[in-house]
Amino acid sequence: MGIWKDKGFTLLEALIALGILMLIVSTIPLLLTPLKEEPKAEAVSIRQGLYFISLEIYKGSNIHAAEGKLFIQTQQGQTAVFEKYKNMIRRQVDGKGHEVYLHRIQDWKVTQHGDTIVITIKANKDEVYEKRLSIQ
């Protein structure tokens, strides 16, 4: 019988295992990063909603803002109204329908300064977005 037993790890095996563990641990922040990207998605969603509203303004006529609502006469002669409803921005045509343009909105303000409509949206993350549109 020999004095040495073949149980346990060598130094080389321990270093290799430690290196693999360090590689795995270093990738954890990269895997968690997409979970923190929601504000960017929210910003894109709000900008897209504002873009669609601006298209309606450019196509429409007789545009005015009153009482937190945006009124646009469509090319077909109907009146489209954008307003805050609960926590979303919706569009109704002649008081009918319920087309949602934006979700998860805290506040919506529409003001008119001469030939300019100013739309201000406060999102749930307390970020404020503003769009100024000419109605000439």
TISE-181288 format. One line per field, with one value per residue: residue number from 0; x, y, z of N, C-alpha, C, CB in turn. Coordinates in steps of 0.02 Angstrom, whole numbers. Atoms other than C-alpha are relative to their C-alpha. Glycine has a CB too. Layout:
N
palo: (NUM/...)
n_px: (X/...)
n_py: (Y/...)
n_pz: (Z/...)
ca_px: (X/...)
ca_py: (Y/...)
ca_pz: (Z/...)
c_px: (X/...)
c_py: (Y/...)
c_pz: (Z/...)
cb_px: (X/...)
cb_py: (Y/...)
cb_pz: (Z/...)
//
This chain:
136
palo: (0/1/2/3/4/5/6/7/8/9/10/11/12/13/14/15/16/17/18/19/20/21/22/23/24/25/26/27/28/29/30/31/32/33/34/35/36/37/38/39/40/41/42/43/44/45/46/47/48/49/50/51/52/53/54/55/56/57/58/59/60/61/62/63/64/65/66/67/68/69/70/71/72/73/74/75/76/77/78/79/80/81/82/83/84/85/86/87/88/89/90/91/92/93/94/95/96/97/98/99/100/101/102/103/104/105/106/107/108/109/110/111/112/113/114/115/116/117/118/119/120/121/122/123/124/125/126/127/128/129/130/131/132/133/134/135)
n_px: (41/-39/17/40/66/19/62/-9/-12/-66/1/22/73/32/-5/46/68/6/5/67/47/-6/31/73/22/-8/54/63/26/22/64/51/8/64/55/1/8/69/9/-11/59/53/-14/15/73/29/-19/39/68/0/-8/65/43/-22/26/71/3/-20/51/65/12/39/-31/-2/-6/42/16/-43/15/-23/53/-25/49/-34/13/69/47/16/-40/-40/-18/-51/9/-23/53/-34/-72/-19/22/43/28/69/23/70/23/8/-62/-48/-64/-52/-63/-53/17/-40/-13/22/32/3/21/0/12/-7/-30/3/0/-40/29/-52/24/-45/19/-40/4/1/-67/-9/-34/45/-12/37/-2/30/21/30/64/14)
n_py: (-58/-62/-54/-49/21/-36/-37/-73/-36/-29/-72/-16/10/-53/-62/5/-8/-70/-39/11/-34/-72/-15/4/-56/-63/-8/-13/-68/-5/34/-39/-65/-10/-9/-71/-40/-22/-71/-13/24/-48/-61/14/5/-66/-37/28/-25/-70/-2/14/-58/-54/16/-20/-73/-23/21/-28/-72/-27/30/-43/33/-29/44/60/43/-23/11/-3/20/45/-13/23/-46/23/-32/46/-30/34/-19/48/41/40/-9/7/-51/33/-39/15/-35/-19/26/73/38/-4/21/-18/-20/7/32/-16/-71/-34/-64/-21/-69/-27/-72/-32/-66/-25/53/56/45/29/60/19/65/23/73/29/-5/-71/-33/-45/-5/-57/-5/-62/11/-57/19/-45)
n_pz: (0/6/-45/36/23/60/-11/-3/62/9/5/69/3/-39/38/57/-27/-20/62/28/-45/11/64/-8/-42/36/49/-34/14/70/7/-35/32/35/-47/-20/60/8/15/71/36/-15/38/71/6/-4/61/55/-8/19/73/30/-13/45/67/1/2/66/49/-18/4/-56/-58/-59/-65/-52/-57/-2/57/65/49/69/50/48/71/14/-32/-68/-52/-42/-64/-40/-70/-51/-28/-51/5/70/47/49/56/17/59/-10/-64/2/4/-55/28/-49/30/-50/-65/-59/0/-61/15/71/6/68/-1/65/-2/68/51/-25/-50/-43/-34/-53/-28/-57/-3/-67/-29/-13/55/35/72/27/73/25/68/33/31/55)
ca_px: (0/58/57/-25/-210/-286/-430/-458/-421/-259/-215/-242/-419/-462/-399/-498/-657/-628/-603/-765/-859/-791/-848/-1024/-1036/-974/-1119/-1255/-1265/-1278/-1422/-1514/-1492/-1645/-1754/-1709/-1747/-1933/-1912/-1842/-1990/-2108/-2023/-2035/-2219/-2258/-2161/-2251/-2420/-2375/-2322/-2492/-2581/-2474/-2522/-2705/-2673/-2584/-2722/-2866/-2940/-3030/-2911/-2931/-2898/-3021/-3048/-2902/-2965/-2900/-3033/-2992/-3110/-3062/-3060/-3228/-3306/-3312/-3248/-3108/-3076/-2918/-2937/-2873/-2983/-2930/-2744/-2743/-2762/-2907/-2980/-3165/-3249/-3414/-3426/-3418/-3284/-3137/-2971/-2827/-2671/-2569/-2573/-2507/-2520/-2527/-2573/-2618/-2627/-2673/-2658/-2672/-2562/-2615/-2572/-2480/-2549/-2443/-2469/-2390/-2392/-2333/-2293/-2302/-2114/-2136/-2056/-2134/-2148/-2199/-2242/-2275/-2372/-2415/-2596/-2580)
ca_py: (0/172/327/434/421/473/570/758/889/945/1129/1131/1060/1189/1332/1271/1257/1431/1502/1424/1490/1665/1660/1608/1740/1877/1843/1866/2058/2038/1918/2036/2192/2160/2156/2339/2400/2440/2630/2626/2523/2645/2794/2713/2674/2853/2926/2809/2860/3044/3010/2934/3081/3202/3109/3134/3319/3340/3247/3332/3505/3618/3564/3633/3588/3612/3537/3416/3348/3363/3384/3347/3346/3199/3201/3110/3253/3157/3226/3127/3161/3113/3111/3031/2889/2804/2772/2776/2893/2847/2906/2914/2962/3056/2997/2814/2682/2662/2654/2652/2746/2740/2637/2670/2859/2964/3130/3206/3390/3469/3656/3770/3923/4009/3893/3769/3620/3564/3386/3342/3163/3106/2921/2803/2818/3006/3045/3190/3192/3345/3367/3534/3526/3666/3666/3788)
ca_pz: (0/-46/60/-75/-110/-276/-200/-215/-346/-419/-425/-614/-597/-464/-573/-724/-619/-547/-723/-786/-634/-664/-846/-796/-659/-776/-898/-766/-785/-974/-953/-834/-942/-1054/-898/-865/-1042/-1014/-1010/-1187/-1247/-1161/-1244/-1415/-1386/-1337/-1483/-1601/-1529/-1548/-1728/-1769/-1688/-1790/-1950/-1905/-1878/-2045/-2140/-2049/-2044/-1919/-1781/-1606/-1425/-1283/-1110/-1125/-1291/-1468/-1603/-1786/-1933/-2046/-2235/-2232/-2132/-1967/-1803/-1721/-1537/-1444/-1255/-1096/-1039/-877/-903/-1093/-1240/-1352/-1516/-1550/-1713/-1697/-1516/-1565/-1550/-1436/-1527/-1402/-1456/-1294/-1133/-958/-960/-801/-879/-1048/-1087/-1253/-1272/-1421/-1443/-1602/-1747/-1635/-1541/-1393/-1331/-1164/-1100/-929/-928/-780/-754/-722/-890/-985/-1175/-1273/-1456/-1542/-1704/-1825/-1887/-2032)
c_px: (44/-25/-49/-67/-21/-68/15/14/72/-8/-25/-75/-37/2/-47/-72/-13/-8/-68/-53/3/-32/-77/-25/5/-56/-67/-25/-24/-67/-57/-13/-66/-59/-7/-15/-71/-8/11/-60/-58/10/-15/-75/-32/17/-40/-73/-5/8/-67/-49/20/-22/-73/-7/16/-51/-66/-4/-41/24/-1/3/-45/-13/39/-13/26/-53/29/-57/37/-18/-70/-52/-20/45/34/21/51/-8/30/-60/33/75/25/-24/-41/-23/-71/-19/-75/-30/-8/69/46/66/56/65/59/-28/46/23/-26/-39/7/-25/6/-17/11/26/2/-7/40/-39/58/-31/53/-26/48/-11/2/68/18/41/-52/22/-43/10/-36/-14/-34/-64/-19/-21)
c_py: (62/52/49/-30/44/34/74/29/23/76/21/-8/55/67/0/10/72/45/-6/36/75/21/1/60/66/10/16/72/8/-34/39/67/7/9/73/46/27/74/17/-22/48/64/-10/-3/69/41/-25/25/74/8/-12/57/57/-14/19/75/25/-17/36/75/21/-30/50/-43/35/-53/-65/-48/33/-19/9/-21/-40/20/-22/44/-21/36/-53/37/-44/25/-53/-35/-51/11/-8/60/-37/49/-24/41/11/-30/-75/-33/13/-28/26/15/-10/-31/28/73/30/63/17/71/20/74/27/71/26/-58/-61/-38/-30/-58/-19/-64/-16/-75/-24/4/72/35/41/5/57/2/64/-10/63/-23/48/-37)
c_pz: (0/49/-34/-21/-59/8/3/-68/-4/-5/-69/-7/37/-38/-61/24/21/-61/-32/42/-10/-66/7/41/-37/-52/33/-11/-72/-10/33/-32/-37/47/21/-58/-10/-14/-74/-41/11/-40/-74/-11/1/-62/-60/4/-20/-76/-34/11/-47/-71/-6/-6/-70/-54/11/-10/61/67/57/63/50/53/1/-57/-63/-52/-70/-46/-54/-71/-21/34/70/50/43/63/34/71/46/28/46/-6/-72/-40/-53/-53/-12/-61/8/64/4/-4/59/-25/46/-37/47/64/54/1/65/-16/-74/-1/-73/5/-71/11/-71/-50/22/52/39/38/51/32/57/6/72/34/15/-53/-39/-73/-27/-76/-19/-74/-28/-35/-56/-61)
cb_px: (-47/-4/63/37/-53/-1/-35/55/-48/36/70/36/-18/34/72/8/-11/61/54/-16/15/74/21/-19/43/67/-7/6/55/53/4/20/56/-14/11/66/19/-39/46/64/-19/-3/73/33/-28/24/75/2/-23/57/52/-28/5/76/9/-35/48/68/-10/-15/-37/-75/73/-61/74/-67/-74/-9/-77/70/-60/63/-37/-20/52/-8/-60/10/-44/63/-64/73/-75/41/-42/-18/36/-29/61/-60/44/-48/16/-41/-65/-44/36/-26/10/10/-3/33/7/61/-33/59/31/-47/42/-50/45/-67/73/61/27/67/-45/29/-13/8/1/-19/58/-23/51/33/36/-3/-16/23/-33/47/-48/50/-55/61)
cb_py: (0/27/36/26/4/-47/-24/18/59/-29/29/-45/-69/7/11/-69/-47/21/-22/-75/-18/21/-51/-66/2/2/-64/-14/52/-31/-69/9/12/-60/-43/19/-40/-18/41/-36/-71/15/21/-66/-43/36/-7/-78/-8/37/-52/-66/22/8/-75/-26/31/-29/-75/-15/20/-15/-23/48/-1/26/-16/-35/-13/-30/48/-47/62/-73/-35/-72/6/-77/46/-28/11/12/11/37/-35/-77/-50/-65/39/-32/-8/15/-40/-20/31/-22/17/-39/27/-56/72/68/-77/-46/35/16/56/-48/47/-39/36/1/-1/43/27/26/-57/54/-60/57/-56/38/-32/-71/-32/9/-51/70/-68/66/-63/61/-59/31/-1/43)
cb_pz: (59/-71/23/-61/59/-60/65/49/-7/-63/13/-50/28/68/-24/-35/60/42/-49/-4/73/2/-53/35/65/-35/-42/75/14/-46/31/71/-47/-44/61/31/-59/61/42/-24/23/75/9/-21/57/63/-13/2/72/36/-23/29/74/4/-14/64/51/-19/3/71/-66/-10/-15/2/25/-30/-1/64/-5/-18/12/-9/-32/13/-43/23/-42/6/44/-40/45/-27/16/57/-56/-7/45/-29/-32/35/-65/60/-65/-60/17/-60/-64/65/-73/52/-22/15/-4/3/-61/45/44/-42/45/-47/51/-39/33/-17/-65/30/-33/51/-51/53/-54/67/-41/-3/-46/67/-46/34/-36/33/-36/11/-4/-51/53/-16)
//
